[in-house]
């Protein structure tokens, strides 16, 4: 009887250790993957915001260039009137 009890207790201990090890290893990997995903999401969001800011600056510069081109066009019209060129 004591041999059976000893054998059963050893089997139960092995099973508990196995499941505890399994849970610890895979739970930790899942947590690590979640942390990696959070870091990647942060990097992607930062890259998006940087690109958005760069495009905004580019848009402002292009709009300024278009306004300046319109001033040059008016200058050319006035110059042609003064010098009577076609």
Buried (B, 14 or more C-beta within 10 A) or exposed (E): EEEEEEEEEEEEEEEEEEEEEEEEEEEEEEEEEEEEEEEEEEEEEEEEEEEEEEEEEEEEEEEEEEEEEEEEEEEEEEEEEEEEEE
